[in-house]
Amino acid sequence: MIVFLRNNKVAMWVLTVLRVWLGYNWAVDGFEKVTAKGGFHADGMIMAALKAPVMTPAKTKAFPWYDTFLQLTTGNGKSHAALNAFSFAVSWGELLVGLGLIFGTLTLAAAFFGLLMNFSYLGAGVVSVNPTYIFIEFMILIGGYNSARIGLDRWVTPFLRSKFAFLNNDIEVK
């Protein structure tokens, strides 16, 4: 399956369609948040996650590490600066992930950061479309460069590899 996703032309087209569809959805959500009248605020979602964390059937916290992360980074929801930073990161992150996926620019980074946001949303208790997005993002990541062959990464990746040696696949690790 990995060889197919990384090397097959049919997989390249399927991954491109999935990538553009996913990118469109991310970009629309991000654009709505960036252009929202009064700005987007993640406060409600963060406060809900802090007050009612995701629980297991045994009534224990399902993601205690994520709950601790939110408590520490937001001052238990009381730090306005941290809440504003989260709001900024969510709105612009969604928009940039979407644009990266649509145009096939830094595609694997966009898919990775989309995946990170989807898992964060799940940790906060928001299921929604996250499992579907996670599945597609994993397919894009597994497909590697083949996921972005039809896109700007066709030119961006070779350029970056020529400028930054650590991006080359032929580096020897001693």
C-alpha positions in Angstrom: 0.0 0.0 0.0 2.8 2.4 0.9 4.6 1.7 -2.4 1.4 2.3 -4.3 0.7 5.6 -2.6 4.2 6.8 -3.0 4.9 5.8 -6.7 1.6 5.1 -8.6 0.2 7.7 -11.0 -3.4 6.7 -10.1 -2.6 7.3 -6.4 -1.1 10.6 -7.4 -4.4 11.7 -8.9 -6.5 10.3 -6.1 -4.2 12.0 -3.5 -4.4 15.3 -5.4 -8.2 15.2 -5.5 -8.3 14.4 -1.7 -5.7 17.0 -1.0 -7.5 19.8 -2.9 -10.9 18.8 -1.4 -9.5 18.8 2.1 -7.6 22.0 1.5 -10.7 23.7 0.3 -12.6 22.8 3.5 -9.7 23.9 5.7 -9.4 27.2 3.8 -13.1 28.0 4.0 -13.2 27.3 7.7 -10.0 29.4 8.3 -11.2 32.2 6.0 -14.5 32.5 7.9 -12.6 32.7 11.2 -10.0 35.2 10.0 -12.7 37.5 8.5 -15.3 37.0 11.3 -16.8 40.3 12.4 -15.3 40.9 15.8 -12.7 38.2 15.3 -12.7 34.5 16.0 -12.5 33.5 19.7 -11.5 30.0 20.7 -12.4 30.8 24.3 -15.6 28.9 24.3 -14.1 25.7 23.1 -11.1 26.0 25.4 -13.3 26.7 28.4 -15.7 23.8 27.5 -12.7 21.5 27.2 -11.4 22.6 30.6 -14.8 22.4 32.4 -15.9 19.1 30.8 -12.9 17.1 29.6 -13.3 14.0 27.5 -14.0 11.1 29.8 -13.6 7.3 29.4 -16.5 4.9 30.1 -14.8 4.4 33.5 -15.3 8.1 34.2 -11.6 9.0 34.1 -10.0 11.6 31.9 -9.4 10.2 28.4 -6.6 12.7 27.6 -5.2 13.9 30.9 -2.0 15.2 29.1 -4.1 17.4 26.8 -6.2 18.7 29.7 -2.9 19.6 31.6 -1.6 21.2 28.4 -4.6 23.4 28.2 -4.6 24.3 31.9 -0.9 25.2 31.8 -0.9 27.2 28.5 -4.1 29.2 29.2 -3.7 29.7 33.0 -6.7 27.5 33.5 -8.6 29.6 31.0 -7.8 32.9 32.7 -5.0 34.2 30.5 -6.5 36.5 27.9 -3.2 36.7 26.0 -3.0 32.9 25.8 -6.6 32.6 24.6 -6.0 35.3 22.0 -2.9 33.4 20.9 -4.9 30.2 20.5 -7.6 32.1 18.6 -5.0 33.5 16.2 -3.3 30.1 15.7 -6.5 28.3 15.0 -7.9 30.8 12.5 -4.7 31.5 10.6 -3.5 27.9 11.0 -6.7 26.6 9.3 -6.4 29.1 6.5 -2.7 28.4 5.8 -3.2 24.6 6.0 -6.0 24.9 3.5 -4.0 27.1 1.1 -0.9 24.8 1.4 -3.1 21.8 0.5 -5.0 23.5 -2.3 -1.9 24.7 -4.0 0.3 21.8 -3.1 2.9 24.0 -1.4 4.7 22.6 1.6 2.1 19.9 1.4 3.5 17.5 3.9 3.9 20.3 6.5 0.4 21.5 5.8 -1.0 17.9 6.2 1.1 17.5 9.4 -0.2 20.7 11.0 -3.7 19.9 9.9 -3.3 16.6 11.6 -2.0 18.3 14.8 -5.1 20.6 14.8 -7.5 17.7 14.2 -6.0 15.7 17.1 -6.2 18.9 19.3 -9.8 19.3 18.5 -10.5 15.6 19.3 -8.6 16.1 22.6 -10.9 19.0 23.4 -13.9 16.8 22.7 -14.9 18.0 19.3 -15.5 15.0 17.0 -17.2 16.6 13.9 -15.2 15.9 10.7 -12.0 15.3 12.5 -11.7 11.5 12.0 -12.3 11.9 8.2 -9.7 14.7 8.0 -7.2 12.7 10.0 -7.6 9.7 7.7 -7.1 11.8 4.6 -4.1 13.6 6.1 -2.5 10.3 7.0 -2.9 9.2 3.4 -1.3 12.4 2.2 1.6 12.0 4.6 2.1 8.3 3.6 2.0 9.3 -0.1 4.8 11.7 0.5 6.0 13.7 -2.5 3.5 11.8 -4.7 0.8 13.7 -2.8 2.1 17.0 -4.1 3.5 16.1 -7.5 0.6 18.0 -9.1 1.1 21.3 -7.3 3.7 23.9 -6.5 5.8 21.5 -4.6 7.0 20.2 -7.9 9.2 23.3 -8.0 9.3 24.3 -4.3 10.7 21.0 -3.0 13.7 20.8 -5.4 14.4 24.5 -4.7 14.4 24.0 -0.9 16.5 20.8 -1.2 19.1 22.8 -3.2 19.3 25.5 -0.5 19.0 23.3 2.7 21.2 20.2 2.7 19.2 18.6 5.6 16.2 18.2 3.4 18.0 15.9 1.0 17.2 12.2 1.2 20.9 11.2 0.6 22.3 12.6 3.9 24.5 10.0 5.7 23.8 9.6 9.4 27.0 8.5 11.2 
